[in-house]
Amino acid sequence: MNMQALVLHRYNGPLELTELSRPTAQPGQVLVRIKASGLNPLDTKIRAGKAPHACQRLPAGTGL
């Protein structure tokens, strides 16, 4: 089974809806289904590459 996620492949680029493999919950973890999500101001700074305190290796998924 797959899931969808918004993935950033390059700074200042679009967030692309991408199919990913659904993760498997490990012992002590739970897997939840998200029905809705949003972006906050830090997400837009990360997308622009202007958040050195929150650097992400690309490709990066929001909330992953």
N, C-alpha and C positions, 0 to 999 in steps of 0.2 A: 504494500500500500504506500502511496506517495502523499506528500503534502506540498502546499504552495508557500512560497516566501518571497518577499521583496528583497532583491539582492543588488548591492552596489558593486559594479565591476571596475569603475574608474571614478576618481574624484571629480566632482561637478557633473557627473553623468547621471542618467536617469536611474531610478530604482526599477529594476526589471522583474516582473512576475515570473518566477522560476519554479519548476517542479523539482523537489528534493526527496530523497529517501526519508521515510518517517523514522525518527530515532526509536531505539528500544530502551525502555526504562530499565536501569540497573538496580540492584538491591539498594533500598533506602531512597529511591527516586520515584516520582510519579510522572506520568505523561498526561497532559491536559489538552483538551480541544479548545482552541481559541475561535470565538465567533466574530470578534471585532477587535481591532487594535488601532493605535494612532501613533503619530510621531510627535516628539517634543522638540523644543529649540536645540537641545544638544544633538539630536539626530540630524538636524539640518546643518549644524556646524561640522559634524563628522563627515556628512556627504560632501561638503565643500572643501574638506581637508584643512579646516581651520580650528581644529580642536586637538592641539598637541598633547593635552593631558588625557585624551581619550582616543589615542591612535588605534585604528583598526587595520589589520592586514586585509588586503583585498584579494579575492572577492569577500564581501562582508554582508551578512544578512541582518536586517533590523530585528532586534530582540532574540537573536539566536545565540 
